[in-house]
Amino acid sequence: MLASREPACRRDPEGVGGWLLVLCGLLLLWHPLSFGLLASHALDALPLRGLPLALVLAGRLLVTALGIAAGLALVTRRPAAVRLAIAALAASGAADLVTYLTPYMPSNRLPGDTIWFVAGSLLYHAAWLMYLVRSTRVRNTY
């Protein structure tokens, strides 16, 4: 008879680690950094594009702030952190759609490439939303 190589006490994952830690890093570092780069590029066009661009930038700033709040709530293991992260990812996806599908933000995308940016954004946000809803680690941690 072969002995089992699995530990006698196998625990489900919990705590902020693995993919959850990657999501926290994206919300706390990547999203603010990408907003900063986007805003610095768009500010040059502000005199030409006016109020609509200013409103889109203000909206993106609020969405980025919501993402930072969600990332901090996830890291500190607050009770409503998962719901806040879901709201932040949904708002980020909506902001991406506004950015890609309206003429208010300046872009240098080639004609016909917008659909790929939209698909990539939807896939990115849907994958993280599915992770938050279905993950054992997320369920055990919060």
C-alpha positions as CSV (number, residue, x, y, z in Angstrom):
1,M,0.0,0.0,0.0
2,L,1.4,3.4,-1.0
3,A,1.5,6.2,1.5
4,S,-0.3,9.4,0.6
5,R,2.0,12.3,-0.1
6,E,-0.6,14.9,0.8
7,P,-0.3,16.5,4.2
8,A,-2.7,15.2,6.8
9,C,-4.3,18.6,7.4
10,R,-4.9,20.3,4.1
11,R,-6.3,23.9,4.4
12,D,-8.1,26.0,1.9
13,P,-6.2,29.1,0.9
14,E,-7.0,32.3,2.9
15,G,-5.5,35.7,3.4
16,V,-4.3,38.3,0.9
17,G,-2.0,36.3,-1.4
18,G,-1.9,34.7,-4.8
19,W,-4.2,36.2,-7.4
20,L,-5.9,38.4,-4.7
21,L,-2.6,40.1,-4.1
22,V,-2.2,40.6,-7.8
23,L,-5.6,42.3,-7.9
24,C,-4.7,44.5,-5.0
25,G,-1.5,45.5,-6.8
26,L,-3.4,46.4,-9.9
27,L,-5.9,48.5,-8.0
28,L,-3.3,50.2,-5.9
29,L,-0.5,50.7,-8.4
30,W,-1.4,50.0,-12.0
31,H,-4.7,51.7,-12.3
32,P,-3.5,55.0,-10.7
33,L,-0.3,54.9,-12.8
34,S,-2.2,54.3,-16.0
35,F,-4.7,57.1,-15.1
36,G,-1.8,59.5,-14.5
37,L,-0.3,58.7,-17.9
38,L,-3.7,59.0,-19.6
39,A,-4.4,62.3,-17.9
40,S,-1.0,63.8,-18.7
41,H,-1.5,62.9,-22.3
42,A,-5.1,64.3,-22.4
43,L,-4.3,67.6,-20.7
44,D,-2.7,68.9,-23.8
45,A,-6.0,68.5,-25.6
46,L,-8.0,70.2,-22.9
47,P,-8.1,73.7,-24.5
48,L,-9.3,72.2,-27.8
49,R,-11.8,69.6,-26.4
50,G,-13.1,71.6,-23.5
51,L,-15.7,70.6,-20.9
52,P,-16.5,67.1,-22.2
53,L,-12.8,66.0,-21.8
54,A,-12.7,67.7,-18.4
55,L,-15.8,65.7,-17.3
56,V,-14.3,62.4,-18.6
57,L,-11.1,63.1,-16.8
58,A,-12.9,63.9,-13.5
59,G,-14.9,60.7,-13.9
60,R,-11.8,58.7,-14.5
61,L,-10.2,60.3,-11.4
62,L,-13.2,59.3,-9.3
63,V,-13.1,55.7,-10.6
64,T,-9.4,55.5,-9.9
65,A,-10.0,56.8,-6.3
66,L,-12.7,54.1,-5.9
67,G,-10.2,51.5,-7.1
68,I,-7.6,52.7,-4.6
69,A,-10.3,52.5,-1.8
70,A,-11.2,49.0,-2.9
71,G,-7.5,47.9,-3.0
72,L,-6.9,49.3,0.5
73,A,-10.1,47.6,1.8
74,L,-9.0,44.3,0.3
75,V,-5.5,44.5,1.8
76,T,-6.8,45.4,5.3
77,R,-9.5,42.7,5.0
78,R,-12.5,45.0,5.6
79,P,-15.9,43.3,5.6
80,A,-17.3,45.1,2.6
81,A,-14.1,44.9,0.6
82,V,-15.3,42.4,-2.0
83,R,-18.4,44.5,-2.8
84,L,-16.3,47.6,-3.1
85,A,-13.9,45.9,-5.4
86,I,-16.8,44.6,-7.6
87,A,-18.1,48.2,-7.8
88,A,-14.7,49.5,-8.6
89,L,-14.1,47.0,-11.4
90,A,-17.5,47.6,-12.8
91,A,-16.9,51.4,-12.8
92,S,-13.5,51.0,-14.3
93,G,-15.0,48.9,-17.1
94,A,-17.6,51.5,-17.8
95,A,-15.0,54.3,-17.7
96,D,-13.0,52.3,-20.3
97,L,-16.0,52.0,-22.5
98,V,-16.6,55.7,-22.3
99,T,-13.0,56.4,-23.1
100,Y,-12.9,54.0,-26.1
101,L,-16.3,54.5,-27.6
102,T,-16.8,58.3,-27.3
103,P,-14.8,61.0,-29.2
104,Y,-14.0,63.0,-26.0
105,M,-10.7,61.4,-25.2
106,P,-7.8,61.9,-27.6
107,S,-6.4,58.7,-29.0
108,N,-3.9,57.5,-31.6
109,R,-5.7,54.1,-32.2
110,L,-5.9,53.1,-35.8
111,P,-9.3,52.7,-37.4
112,G,-10.8,49.4,-36.6
113,D,-8.6,48.8,-33.5
114,T,-11.2,50.2,-31.1
115,I,-13.1,46.9,-31.0
116,W,-10.0,45.1,-29.8
117,F,-9.4,47.6,-27.0
118,V,-13.1,47.3,-26.0
119,A,-12.9,43.5,-26.1
120,G,-9.6,43.4,-24.1
121,S,-11.1,45.8,-21.4
122,L,-14.3,43.7,-21.1
123,L,-12.3,40.5,-20.8
124,Y,-9.9,42.0,-18.2
125,H,-12.7,43.3,-16.0
126,A,-15.0,40.2,-16.5
127,A,-12.1,37.9,-15.5
128,W,-11.4,39.8,-12.3
129,L,-15.1,40.0,-11.5
130,M,-15.5,36.3,-11.9
131,Y,-12.4,35.8,-9.7
132,L,-13.9,37.8,-6.9
133,V,-17.2,36.0,-7.1
134,R,-15.9,32.4,-7.4
135,S,-12.6,32.3,-5.6
136,T,-12.2,30.1,-2.6
137,R,-9.4,32.4,-1.2
138,V,-11.7,35.4,-1.4
139,R,-14.6,33.5,0.2
140,N,-12.3,32.3,3.0
141,T,-10.7,35.6,3.6
142,Y,-13.8,37.9,3.7
